[in-house]
């Protein structure tokens, strides 16, 4: 993407936050997305405590992730059609009840199949607050050069939750009670989700027809470039899931479980710092090239994780991996905005979020089995494999990431003087 200018000034975070009405959905949106980062690690810690198996814990967490990945795009479609509030309120209530049931079953020593059954609605009802916030930004900033800045800002916000959420969940599970992390997750989902749903004024228009948008309605999944990005985000999910389980197993293996939250926090902090830098730079390199270069760096860093056997080195390498994730995430969200019509925005964002969850779920399962059978270090092979496969797909199908012609024209805008780079 080339350097972009509004009124001869480079867009920045300050200008973004001065967008009329932005704070009204940003603050409740931040609170509502906190539980998302707590769910998987909370399940892993609780089920591992009650069953003694990382494999079983990873499998239950994986069911939650798969369920979310399958249902999140449907939630996005419904939000595009009926509005965010209509989808979010019942989803929040179902999620709170489902997580509460999962906690009760785990503490009661219920069989694994019962935990799987409870995990399905818990994952299916995860509130898609991040995609909803992104859709609100897109509705406000459509056709302006502030959209990449908004994508970077959202990535920073997401990653800040991955700094706070796992650390908070781990501290509650290890310092208060093994179920405390999931109980806090359910409570935050209920309060934060309802507060965000109450912000009606900034809700994007919904139920847009072809007559209104001048574009035929299309499912986001029907667009080839979206499918390529889904594969890329599956690879990113494999990093998150592999890191969560493998770091937990590693700290248990060395007799220092309290270091788990710190190590994962360092990893997420690297992601957040890179996200801040991404939004502050006026890029002259096109987004497709940035995505491929960033993903190559992520693959290289993830490929070294399994070789590390000390807390200090693992923390340093985890920081590098985190620094490499943000460029891929931010650029992916920037690209998808140029591929989709306005009527499929929330759906497209939820496909990407769901892909991360699905990749995370698969990684949690495989890494948990590897850690149980062969030790913690083998679990780190999962991020290496996931990113390598995704990078291969990106290189082979990068031509499908060219923006729609309508997006190129809109991005140039009238009076914005925005040169658009597509490679």
C-alpha positions, -999 to 999 in steps of 0.1 A, spaced: 0 0 0 14 34 -9 16 64 14 -18 79 19 -27 114 28 -58 133 40 -55 171 36 -18 167 31 -13 150 65 -5 114 71 -33 96 89 -24 85 124 -40 71 156 -49 105 169 -68 114 138 -85 79 138 -97 84 174 -112 118 166 -136 101 142 -170 112 153 -187 85 175 -156 62 176 -151 62 213 -187 53 219 -181 18 204 -144 14 211 -145 15 249 -174 -10 253 -160 -31 224 -126 -33 243 -143 -46 274 -165 -70 255 -136 -87 236 -115 -94 267 -131 -128 274 -122 -141 240 -85 -145 249 -94 -161 282 -116 -189 269 -91 -214 255 -65 -211 282 -92 -212 308 -105 -245 294 -71 -260 291 -61 -252 327 -94 -263 342 -98 -296 323 -61 -304 327 -66 -300 364 -96 -322 366 -84 -349 342 -46 -347 345 -42 -348 307 -31 -320 284 -45 -341 255 -80 -342 270 -78 -305 279 -67 -296 244 -94 -317 228 -122 -300 248 -107 -266 239 -105 -277 203 -142 -286 202 -149 -250 214 -127 -236 187 -141 -257 159 -176 -248 170 -168 -211 170 -151 -214 136 -182 -230 121 -208 -207 136 -190 -174 136 -195 -167 99 -232 -175 103 -233 -150 131 -217 -125 108 -242 -131 80 -271 -126 105 -255 -94 118 -252 -81 82 -289 -89 77 -306 -81 110 -281 -59 128 -254 -65 154 -276 -61 185 -301 -87 173 -273 -113 171 -252 -102 201 -277 -101 229 -290 -137 226 -255 -149 218 -241 -134 250 -268 -151 271 -263 -185 255 -225 -182 259 -227 -173 296 -250 -203 303 -229 -227 283 -196 -218 299 -212 -221 333 -224 -256 324 -190 -266 312 -174 -254 345 -200 -274 365 -195 -306 345 -157 -304 348 -157 -298 385 -182 -327 389 -158 -351 372 -182 -356 342 -170 -379 314 -151 -364 285 -181 -367 261 -202 -345 284 -175 -318 283 -175 -321 245 -212 -316 244 -210 -285 266 -181 -271 246 -202 -270 214 -226 -242 224 -199 -225 244 -178 -221 212 -208 -215 189 -220 -185 210 -186 -167 214 -195 -130 208 -179 -118 176 -171 -84 190 -139 -79 171 -154 -83 137 -183 -61 147 -160 -33 157 -141 -37 124 -174 -35 106 -183 -3 124 -149 12 114 -154 2 78 -189 18 77 -175 51 90 -142 51 71 -152 35 38 -132 50 9 -107 69 32 -70 62 38 -77 58 75 -89 22 70 -53 7 73 -48 27 104 -81 13 118 -70 -22 109 -37 -17 128 -55 -2 158 -78 -31 160 -49 -56 158 -32 -37 187 -65 -39 206 -69 -76 199 -33 -83 209 -36 -63 241 -64 -86 251 -41 -115 244 -16 -99 268 -42 -93 295 -66 -122 290 -42 -152 293 -23 -136 321 -55 -129 340 -70 -163 333 -37 -181 344 -34 -160 375 -70 -168 385 -67 -205 377 -34 -210 396 -39 -184 424 -76 -186 432 -93 -217 418 -89 -238 386 -123 -227 375 -119 -190 383 -106 -182 348 -137 -195 331 -160 -180 356 -144 -146 350 -147 -151 313 -184 -158 315 -190 -128 337 -170 -104 315 -188 -117 284 -222 -110 299 -215 -75 311 -192 -63 283 -213 -79 255 -246 -63 267 -229 -29 271 -215 -31 236 -249 -42 222 -264 -11 238 -244 12 215 -270 14 187 -260 47 172 -228 34 157 -242 1 145 -236 -3 107 -266 -3 83 -280 -38 79 -301 -56 54 -285 -38 25 -299 -50 -8 -284 -49 -43 -305 -19 -51 -290 1 -23 -254 -10 -27 -254 -12 -65 -236 -45 -61 -251 -80 -62 -251 -97 -28 -224 -123 -25 -212 -145 3 -178 -136 14 -167 -172 11 -175 -171 -26 -146 -147 -32 -113 -165 -40 -91 -140 -22 -111 -145 10 -105 -182 9 -67 -176 5 -67 -153 35 -87 -179 55 -58 -204 50 -33 -177 61 -53 -170 92 -56 -208 100 -17 -207 101 -18 -178 125 -43 -197 147 -19 -226 148 7 -203 164 -17 -191 191 -30 -226 199 5 -243 198 20 -216 220 -8 -218 246 -6 -255 251 31 -259 246 40 -230 270 17 -245 296 33 -279 292 68 -264 292 63 -245 325 47 -276 341 76 -297 329 102 -274 345 81 -271 377 73 -234 373 36 -232 361 34 -195 372 58 -186 343 32 -196 318 12 -163 319 45 -143 317 58 -162 287 25 -159 268 23 -123 278 57 -116 263 46 -133 231 14 -113 229 33 -81 238 55 -85 208 24 -88 187 10 -56 202 42 -36 198 45 -46 161 8 -36 156 15 -1 170 44 3 146 24 -10 116 -3 17 121 23 45 125 41 38 92 30 51 58 38 21 37 52 23 2 51 -15 -3 19 -30 -15 -2 -51 9 2 -84 -9 40 -81 -7 39 -71 29 17 -100 37 41 -125 21 72 -110 36 56 -108 71 44 -144 68 78 -156 57 93 -140 89 66 -156 110 73 -190 96 110 -187 101 106 -176 138 80 -203 145 103 -229 131 128 -223 159 105 -227 189 109 -264 193 147 -261 196 145 -239 228 147 -254 262 152 -224 286 127 -198 299 150 -169 289 155 -181 253 118 -191 249 107 -157 261 131 -140 236 120 -162 207 83 -159 217 87 -121 215 101 -124 180 72 -147 169 48 -121 184 65 -93 165 60 -112 132 23 -120 137 10 -85 137 21 -76 102 4 -107 88 -28 -101 107 -31 -64 100 -23 -67 63 -48 -96 60 -76 -75 74 -65 -46 52 -66 -68 21 -100 -84 28 -116 -50 30 -106 -44 -7 -121 -78 -17 -156 -77 -4 -188 -57 -10 -203 -37 19 -231 -62 23 -207 -89 34 -183 -70 57 -191 -86 90 -193 -121 75 -159 -117 59 -143 -105 92 -159 -134 111 -146 -159 85 -111 -146 93 -117 -146 131 -132 -181 128 -102 -193 108 -79 -182 136 -101 -200 161 -102 -232 139 -64 -231 135 -60 -226 172 -84 -255 180 -65 -279 157 -32 -267 172 -44 -271 207 -54 -307 201 -23 -318 182 1 -299 205 -16 -314 235 -12 -349 222 24 -344 213 32 -328 247 16 -357 265 34 -383 244 68 -368 237 73 -338 260 66 -301 258 91 -292 231 74 -313 205 42 -293 208 61 -263 193 63 -283 160 27 -274 154 32 -236 148 61 -245 124 39 -268 103 9 -246 103 27 -215 92 48 -233 66 17 -248 49 -1 -214 50 30 -196 35 31 -221 7 -6 -214 -1 0 -177 -1 29 -179 -25 9 -202 -49 -23 -182 -49 -12 -146 -42 -27 -134 -75 -62 -139 -60 -56 -111 -35 -59 -83 -60 -86 -58 -49 -119 -54 -66 -120 -26 -92 -148 -9 -72 -125 -9 -41 -97 7 -61 -119 35 -73 -135 40 -38 -101 40 -21 -89 68 -43 -118 89 -32 -128 124 -43 -104 149 -29 -84 124 -8 -55 121 -33 -48 84 -24 -24 65 -46 -33 28 -44 -6 1 -46 -19 -34 -51 12 -55 -49 
